[in-house]
Amino acid sequence: MPELPEVEALREFLDGQLVGKEIARALPVAISVLKTYDPPLSALAGTTVETVARHGKFLDIGAGGLHLVIHLARAGWLQWKDVLPSGPPRPGKGPLALRVALTGGDGFDLTEAGTTKRLAVHLVRDPAEVPGVARLGPDPLVPEFDRAAFTALLAGERRQIKGALRDQGLIAGIGNAYSDEILHAARMSPFKPVQNLTEEETGRLYEAMRTTLGEAVDRSRGVAAGRLKAEKKSGLRVHGRTGEPCPVCGDTVREVSYSDSSLQYCPTCQTGGKPLADRRLSRLLK
C-alpha cells in the first residue's frame, strides 16, 4: 500500500506534470472506483489543473473549483503516460480503473491489481467532503507537529503502539510498512501499550517517526512514478523481510501474521531477544 512518502512523491511528480494543463476528460473504467456522482466526472472536462495536494495517503488534484481526490488503497497505483492510447478505454477484467486525459495527449491511468477492489476516487467541491479526509489526524511531517504535540496526541491512548501509529484519525499517512520501520528504529515492541511509554520512549518514538518518514520522502523525491514501489521496498529494513538478517544487529527478522496482513520486527532490537509468537498470546507488553 502506498503510504505518506510514496504519495508525497506522487504529489510532487504530478505537480510538475499537471499544474497549468487542461483536462480533456476523466473516464471511469471500473464501476467500483467512483464513490461520488455529484458533480459528475464530466465536469472536469475543459478545466485547468491548479493544484496537486496530499492529505495523509490521499492525493488531491484541484481543477476548476473541483477536487479529484484519490485513495490508492492496498493495490492501487498511478501510471503516468506521455502519450495515452487514442481510443477510449474498454471496461473489462483488467487492472485499469480510471483514466484522466489531458488536451495535450498525455495523462494518467489509475490501476488496481487483484480481485479486492478498494481503490477510491471522489470528485468533490471541498476535500473535507470525503469522509476519509475529514477524519484525518495531523500530518507527522509538518513543522508544527513537534514533540510536545506528539506527546499530547498520545495522552489518554490505551492501545498498542502499532495500532496507534496506523490509525489515520490519530496520525495521517502511516501504514503497515512504515509503522514497522518506525518501531524498529525506535527499538520498541509493536505490542507495547501507549500508556506504558516513558517520557524518554515517547521522545525516541517521535524522533524515529520523523527520521524514518523524512528519509523515505527524500529517497522517493524525483523518482518516476513507475519506480516508486521498488524504491520503497529497497529502503525498508524489516517490513517484508521475514527470514532475512536485521541490518542493525544481524538477528533474523520475524513475523506475526493476521488474517489480511502481517508485521515484521527484529527480536534483538525490539523485544529483548524474545519472539512474538501470537498477538493474542504474547505477554511482551512491556
Contacts in CASP RR format, 6 or more apart in sequence:
PFRMAT RR
TARGET T0000
AUTHOR 0000-0000-0000
METHOD contacts of the structure
MODEL  1
MPELPEVEALREFLDGQLVGKEIARALPVAISVLKTYDPPLSALAGTTVE
TVARHGKFLDIGAGGLHLVIHLARAGWLQWKDVLPSGPPRPGKGPLALRV
ALTGGDGFDLTEAGTTKRLAVHLVRDPAEVPGVARLGPDPLVPEFDRAAF
TALLAGERRQIKGALRDQGLIAGIGNAYSDEILHAARMSPFKPVQNLTEE
ETGRLYEAMRTTLGEAVDRSRGVAAGRLKAEKKSGLRVHGRTGEPCPVCG
DTVREVSYSDSSLQYCPTCQTGGKPLADRRLSRLLK
1 57 0 8 1.000
1 72 0 8 1.000
1 73 0 8 1.000
1 74 0 8 1.000
1 75 0 8 1.000
1 175 0 8 1.000
1 176 0 8 1.000
1 177 0 8 1.000
2 10 0 8 1.000
2 57 0 8 1.000
2 72 0 8 1.000
2 76 0 8 1.000
2 77 0 8 1.000
2 228 0 8 1.000
2 232 0 8 1.000
3 57 0 8 1.000
3 173 0 8 1.000
3 174 0 8 1.000
3 175 0 8 1.000
3 177 0 8 1.000
3 178 0 8 1.000
3 232 0 8 1.000
4 54 0 8 1.000
4 56 0 8 1.000
4 57 0 8 1.000
4 139 0 8 1.000
4 140 0 8 1.000
4 141 0 8 1.000
4 172 0 8 1.000
4 173 0 8 1.000
4 174 0 8 1.000
4 178 0 8 1.000
4 213 0 8 1.000
4 216 0 8 1.000
4 217 0 8 1.000
5 178 0 8 1.000
5 213 0 8 1.000
5 214 0 8 1.000
5 216 0 8 1.000
5 217 0 8 1.000
5 219 0 8 1.000
5 220 0 8 1.000
5 232 0 8 1.000
6 220 0 8 1.000
6 228 0 8 1.000
6 229 0 8 1.000
6 232 0 8 1.000
7 54 0 8 1.000
7 56 0 8 1.000
7 57 0 8 1.000
7 58 0 8 1.000
7 59 0 8 1.000
7 72 0 8 1.000
7 173 0 8 1.000
8 54 0 8 1.000
8 217 0 8 1.000
8 220 0 8 1.000
9 217 0 8 1.000
9 220 0 8 1.000
9 221 0 8 1.000
9 222 0 8 1.000
9 223 0 8 1.000
9 225 0 8 1.000
9 228 0 8 1.000
10 59 0 8 1.000
10 78 0 8 1.000
10 225 0 8 1.000
10 228 0 8 1.000
11 52 0 8 1.000
11 53 0 8 1.000
11 54 0 8 1.000
11 59 0 8 1.000
12 221 0 8 1.000
12 222 0 8 1.000
13 80 0 8 1.000
13 222 0 8 1.000
13 224 0 8 1.000
13 225 0 8 1.000
14 52 0 8 1.000
14 59 0 8 1.000
14 61 0 8 1.000
14 78 0 8 1.000
14 80 0 8 1.000
14 108 0 8 1.000
15 52 0 8 1.000
16 52 0 8 1.000
17 80 0 8 1.000
17 106 0 8 1.000
17 107 0 8 1.000
18 49 0 8 1.000
18 52 0 8 1.000
18 61 0 8 1.000
18 102 0 8 1.000
19 49 0 8 1.000
19 50 0 8 1.000
19 51 0 8 1.000
19 52 0 8 1.000
20 48 0 8 1.000
20 49 0 8 1.000
20 50 0 8 1.000
21 48 0 8 1.000
21 49 0 8 1.000
21 102 0 8 1.000
21 103 0 8 1.000
21 104 0 8 1.000
22 46 0 8 1.000
22 47 0 8 1.000
22 48 0 8 1.000
22 49 0 8 1.000
22 102 0 8 1.000
22 103 0 8 1.000
22 104 0 8 1.000
23 44 0 8 1.000
23 45 0 8 1.000
23 46 0 8 1.000
23 47 0 8 1.000
23 48 0 8 1.000
23 49 0 8 1.000
23 63 0 8 1.000
23 100 0 8 1.000
23 101 0 8 1.000
23 102 0 8 1.000
23 103 0 8 1.000
24 45 0 8 1.000
24 46 0 8 1.000
24 101 0 8 1.000
24 102 0 8 1.000
24 103 0 8 1.000
24 104 0 8 1.000
24 105 0 8 1.000
25 42 0 8 1.000
25 44 0 8 1.000
25 45 0 8 1.000
25 100 0 8 1.000
25 101 0 8 1.000
26 41 0 8 1.000
26 42 0 8 1.000
26 44 0 8 1.000
26 45 0 8 1.000
26 68 0 8 1.000
26 98 0 8 1.000
26 99 0 8 1.000
26 100 0 8 1.000
26 101 0 8 1.000
26 123 0 8 1.000
27 41 0 8 1.000
27 88 0 8 1.000
27 89 0 8 1.000
27 98 0 8 1.000
27 99 0 8 1.000
27 100 0 8 1.000
27 101 0 8 1.000
28 34 0 8 1.000
28 41 0 8 1.000
28 97 0 8 1.000
28 98 0 8 1.000
28 121 0 8 1.000
29 89 0 8 1.000
29 90 0 8 1.000
29 91 0 8 1.000
29 92 0 8 1.000
29 96 0 8 1.000
29 97 0 8 1.000
29 98 0 8 1.000
29 99 0 8 1.000
30 91 0 8 1.000
30 96 0 8 1.000
30 97 0 8 1.000
30 98 0 8 1.000
30 112 0 8 1.000
30 117 0 8 1.000
30 119 0 8 1.000
31 91 0 8 1.000
32 97 0 8 1.000
32 117 0 8 1.000
32 119 0 8 1.000
33 97 0 8 1.000
33 98 0 8 1.000
33 110 0 8 1.000
33 112 0 8 1.000
33 117 0 8 1.000
33 119 0 8 1.000
33 120 0 8 1.000
33 121 0 8 1.000
34 41 0 8 1.000
34 98 0 8 1.000
34 121 0 8 1.000
34 122 0 8 1.000
34 123 0 8 1.000
35 120 0 8 1.000
35 121 0 8 1.000
35 122 0 8 1.000
36 122 0 8 1.000
36 123 0 8 1.000
36 124 0 8 1.000
39 66 0 8 1.000
39 123 0 8 1.000
39 125 0 8 1.000
40 123 0 8 1.000
41 123 0 8 1.000
43 66 0 8 1.000
43 123 0 8 1.000
44 63 0 8 1.000
44 66 0 8 1.000
44 68 0 8 1.000
44 100 0 8 1.000
44 123 0 8 1.000
46 103 0 8 1.000
47 63 0 8 1.000
47 64 0 8 1.000
47 65 0 8 1.000
47 66 0 8 1.000
48 63 0 8 1.000
48 64 0 8 1.000
49 61 0 8 1.000
49 62 0 8 1.000
49 63 0 8 1.000
50 62 0 8 1.000
50 63 0 8 1.000
50 64 0 8 1.000
50 65 0 8 1.000
51 60 0 8 1.000
51 61 0 8 1.000
51 62 0 8 1.000
52 59 0 8 1.000
52 60 0 8 1.000
52 61 0 8 1.000
52 62 0 8 1.000
53 59 0 8 1.000
53 60 0 8 1.000
53 62 0 8 1.000
53 127 0 8 1.000
54 60 0 8 1.000
55 69 0 8 1.000
55 127 0 8 1.000
55 133 0 8 1.000
55 136 0 8 1.000
55 172 0 8 1.000
56 136 0 8 1.000
56 139 0 8 1.000
56 168 0 8 1.000
56 172 0 8 1.000
56 173 0 8 1.000
57 71 0 8 1.000
57 72 0 8 1.000
57 168 0 8 1.000
57 172 0 8 1.000
57 173 0 8 1.000
57 175 0 8 1.000
58 69 0 8 1.000
58 70 0 8 1.000
58 71 0 8 1.000
58 127 0 8 1.000
58 130 0 8 1.000
58 132 0 8 1.000
58 133 0 8 1.000
58 136 0 8 1.000
59 69 0 8 1.000
59 70 0 8 1.000
59 71 0 8 1.000
59 72 0 8 1.000
59 78 0 8 1.000
60 67 0 8 1.000
60 68 0 8 1.000
60 69 0 8 1.000
60 70 0 8 1.000
60 127 0 8 1.000
60 133 0 8 1.000
61 67 0 8 1.000
61 68 0 8 1.000
61 69 0 8 1.000
61 70 0 8 1.000
62 68 0 8 1.000
65 125 0 8 1.000
66 123 0 8 1.000
66 124 0 8 1.000
66 125 0 8 1.000
67 122 0 8 1.000
67 123 0 8 1.000
67 124 0 8 1.000
67 125 0 8 1.000
67 126 0 8 1.000
67 127 0 8 1.000
68 100 0 8 1.000
68 121 0 8 1.000
68 122 0 8 1.000
68 123 0 8 1.000
69 121 0 8 1.000
69 122 0 8 1.000
69 123 0 8 1.000
69 124 0 8 1.000
69 127 0 8 1.000
69 130 0 8 1.000
69 133 0 8 1.000
70 78 0 8 1.000
70 110 0 8 1.000
70 120 0 8 1.000
70 121 0 8 1.000
71 119 0 8 1.000
71 120 0 8 1.000
71 121 0 8 1.000
71 132 0 8 1.000
72 78 0 8 1.000
72 110 0 8 1.000
72 119 0 8 1.000
73 112 0 8 1.000
73 118 0 8 1.000
73 119 0 8 1.000
73 120 0 8 1.000
74 116 0 8 1.000
74 118 0 8 1.000
75 112 0 8 1.000
75 113 0 8 1.000
75 114 0 8 1.000
75 116 0 8 1.000
75 118 0 8 1.000
75 119 0 8 1.000
76 97 0 8 1.000
76 110 0 8 1.000
76 111 0 8 1.000
76 112 0 8 1.000
76 113 0 8 1.000
76 118 0 8 1.000
76 119 0 8 1.000
77 110 0 8 1.000
77 111 0 8 1.000
77 112 0 8 1.000
77 113 0 8 1.000
77 226 0 8 1.000
77 229 0 8 1.000
78 108 0 8 1.000
78 109 0 8 1.000
78 110 0 8 1.000
78 111 0 8 1.000
78 225 0 8 1.000
79 108 0 8 1.000
79 109 0 8 1.000
79 110 0 8 1.000
79 111 0 8 1.000
79 225 0 8 1.000
79 226 0 8 1.000
80 106 0 8 1.000
80 107 0 8 1.000
80 108 0 8 1.000
80 224 0 8 1.000
80 225 0 8 1.000
80 226 0 8 1.000
81 106 0 8 1.000
81 107 0 8 1.000
81 108 0 8 1.000
81 109 0 8 1.000
82 106 0 8 1.000
83 105 0 8 1.000
83 106 0 8 1.000
84 99 0 8 1.000
84 101 0 8 1.000
84 105 0 8 1.000
84 106 0 8 1.000
84 107 0 8 1.000
84 109 0 8 1.000
89 96 0 8 1.000
89 99 0 8 1.000
89 109 0 8 1.000
95 111 0 8 1.000
95 112 0 8 1.000
95 113 0 8 1.000
95 114 0 8 1.000
96 109 0 8 1.000
96 110 0 8 1.000
96 111 0 8 1.000
97 109 0 8 1.000
97 110 0 8 1.000
97 111 0 8 1.000
97 112 0 8 1.000
97 117 0 8 1.000
97 119 0 8 1.000
97 121 0 8 1.000
98 109 0 8 1.000
98 110 0 8 1.000
98 121 0 8 1.000
99 107 0 8 1.000
99 108 0 8 1.000
99 109 0 8 1.000
99 110 0 8 1.000
100 107 0 8 1.000
100 108 0 8 1.000
100 109 0 8 1.000
100 110 0 8 1.000
101 107 0 8 1.000
108 225 0 8 1.000
110 119 0 8 1.000
110 121 0 8 1.000
112 118 0 8 1.000
112 119 0 8 1.000
122 129 0 8 1.000
122 130 0 8 1.000
124 130 0 8 1.000
127 133 0 8 1.000
128 134 0 8 1.000
132 168 0 8 1.000
135 168 0 8 1.000
135 169 0 8 1.000
136 168 0 8 1.000
136 169 0 8 1.000
136 172 0 8 1.000
137 168 0 8 1.000
137 169 0 8 1.000
137 170 0 8 1.000
137 171 0 8 1.000
137 172 0 8 1.000
138 144 0 8 1.000
138 145 0 8 1.000
138 149 0 8 1.000
138 153 0 8 1.000
138 171 0 8 1.000
138 172 0 8 1.000
139 145 0 8 1.000
139 172 0 8 1.000
139 173 0 8 1.000
140 171 0 8 1.000
140 172 0 8 1.000
140 173 0 8 1.000
140 174 0 8 1.000
140 209 0 8 1.000
140 210 0 8 1.000
140 213 0 8 1.000
141 210 0 8 1.000
141 213 0 8 1.000
141 214 0 8 1.000
141 217 0 8 1.000
147 202 0 8 1.000
147 203 0 8 1.000
147 206 0 8 1.000
150 202 0 8 1.000
150 203 0 8 1.000
150 205 0 8 1.000
150 206 0 8 1.000
150 209 0 8 1.000
151 199 0 8 1.000
151 202 0 8 1.000
151 203 0 8 1.000
151 206 0 8 1.000
153 170 0 8 1.000
153 171 0 8 1.000
154 164 0 8 1.000
154 194 0 8 1.000
154 197 0 8 1.000
154 202 0 8 1.000
156 194 0 8 1.000
156 195 0 8 1.000
157 164 0 8 1.000
157 170 0 8 1.000
157 194 0 8 1.000
157 195 0 8 1.000
158 193 0 8 1.000
158 194 0 8 1.000
158 195 0 8 1.000
159 193 0 8 1.000
159 194 0 8 1.000
160 190 0 8 1.000
160 191 0 8 1.000
160 192 0 8 1.000
160 193 0 8 1.000
160 194 0 8 1.000
160 285 0 8 1.000
161 183 0 8 1.000
161 188 0 8 1.000
161 189 0 8 1.000
161 190 0 8 1.000
161 191 0 8 1.000
161 192 0 8 1.000
161 193 0 8 1.000
161 194 0 8 1.000
161 197 0 8 1.000
161 205 0 8 1.000
162 179 0 8 1.000
162 180 0 8 1.000
162 183 0 8 1.000
162 190 0 8 1.000
162 191 0 8 1.000
162 263 0 8 1.000
163 179 0 8 1.000
164 170 0 8 1.000
164 171 0 8 1.000
164 194 0 8 1.000
165 171 0 8 1.000
165 174 0 8 1.000
165 175 0 8 1.000
165 179 0 8 1.000
165 182 0 8 1.000
165 183 0 8 1.000
165 209 0 8 1.000
166 174 0 8 1.000
166 175 0 8 1.000
166 176 0 8 1.000
166 179 0 8 1.000
174 182 0 8 1.000
174 209 0 8 1.000
174 213 0 8 1.000
176 239 0 8 1.000
176 261 0 8 1.000
176 263 0 8 1.000
177 232 0 8 1.000
177 236 0 8 1.000
177 239 0 8 1.000
177 240 0 8 1.000
178 212 0 8 1.000
178 213 0 8 1.000
178 216 0 8 1.000
178 239 0 8 1.000
179 190 0 8 1.000
179 263 0 8 1.000
180 190 0 8 1.000
180 236 0 8 1.000
180 238 0 8 1.000
180 239 0 8 1.000
180 240 0 8 1.000
180 263 0 8 1.000
180 264 0 8 1.000
180 265 0 8 1.000
181 212 0 8 1.000
181 216 0 8 1.000
181 236 0 8 1.000
181 237 0 8 1.000
181 238 0 8 1.000
181 239 0 8 1.000
182 205 0 8 1.000
182 208 0 8 1.000
182 209 0 8 1.000
182 212 0 8 1.000
182 213 0 8 1.000
183 189 0 8 1.000
183 190 0 8 1.000
183 205 0 8 1.000
183 208 0 8 1.000
183 265 0 8 1.000
183 270 0 8 1.000
184 237 0 8 1.000
184 238 0 8 1.000
184 246 0 8 1.000
184 248 0 8 1.000
184 265 0 8 1.000
184 266 0 8 1.000
184 269 0 8 1.000
184 270 0 8 1.000
185 208 0 8 1.000
185 211 0 8 1.000
185 212 0 8 1.000
185 237 0 8 1.000
186 201 0 8 1.000
186 204 0 8 1.000
186 205 0 8 1.000
186 207 0 8 1.000
186 208 0 8 1.000
186 209 0 8 1.000
187 204 0 8 1.000
187 269 0 8 1.000
187 270 0 8 1.000
188 201 0 8 1.000
188 204 0 8 1.000
188 205 0 8 1.000
188 270 0 8 1.000
189 265 0 8 1.000
189 270 0 8 1.000
189 271 0 8 1.000
189 276 0 8 1.000
189 284 0 8 1.000
189 285 0 8 1.000
190 256 0 8 1.000
190 263 0 8 1.000
190 265 0 8 1.000
190 270 0 8 1.000
190 276 0 8 1.000
191 276 0 8 1.000
191 279 0 8 1.000
191 282 0 8 1.000
191 284 0 8 1.000
191 285 0 8 1.000
192 284 0 8 1.000
192 285 0 8 1.000
192 286 0 8 1.000
193 285 0 8 1.000
196 285 0 8 1.000
196 286 0 8 1.000
197 205 0 8 1.000
216 232 0 8 1.000
216 235 0 8 1.000
219 231 0 8 1.000
219 235 0 8 1.000
220 228 0 8 1.000
220 231 0 8 1.000
220 232 0 8 1.000
223 231 0 8 1.000
233 240 0 8 1.000
237 246 0 8 1.000
237 247 0 8 1.000
237 248 0 8 1.000
238 246 0 8 1.000
238 253 0 8 1.000
238 264 0 8 1.000
238 265 0 8 1.000
238 266 0 8 1.000
239 263 0 8 1.000
239 264 0 8 1.000
240 253 0 8 1.000
240 262 0 8 1.000
240 264 0 8 1.000
241 253 0 8 1.000
241 264 0 8 1.000
242 253 0 8 1.000
242 254 0 8 1.000
242 255 0 8 1.000
242 262 0 8 1.000
242 264 0 8 1.000
243 252 0 8 1.000
243 253 0 8 1.000
243 254 0 8 1.000
243 255 0 8 1.000
244 252 0 8 1.000
244 253 0 8 1.000
245 251 0 8 1.000
245 252 0 8 1.000
245 253 0 8 1.000
246 252 0 8 1.000
246 253 0 8 1.000
246 266 0 8 1.000
246 268 0 8 1.000
246 269 0 8 1.000
248 266 0 8 1.000
248 269 0 8 1.000
249 266 0 8 1.000
249 268 0 8 1.000
249 269 0 8 1.000
250 266 0 8 1.000
250 268 0 8 1.000
251 266 0 8 1.000
251 267 0 8 1.000
251 268 0 8 1.000
251 269 0 8 1.000
251 273 0 8 1.000
252 267 0 8 1.000
253 264 0 8 1.000
253 265 0 8 1.000
253 266 0 8 1.000
254 264 0 8 1.000
254 265 0 8 1.000
254 266 0 8 1.000
254 267 0 8 1.000
254 275 0 8 1.000
254 276 0 8 1.000
255 262 0 8 1.000
255 263 0 8 1.000
255 264 0 8 1.000
255 265 0 8 1.000
256 262 0 8 1.000
256 263 0 8 1.000
256 265 0 8 1.000
256 276 0 8 1.000
256 277 0 8 1.000
256 278 0 8 1.000
256 279 0 8 1.000
258 279 0 8 1.000
265 271 0 8 1.000
265 276 0 8 1.000
267 273 0 8 1.000
267 274 0 8 1.000
267 275 0 8 1.000
267 276 0 8 1.000
271 284 0 8 1.000
274 284 0 8 1.000
276 282 0 8 1.000
276 284 0 8 1.000
END
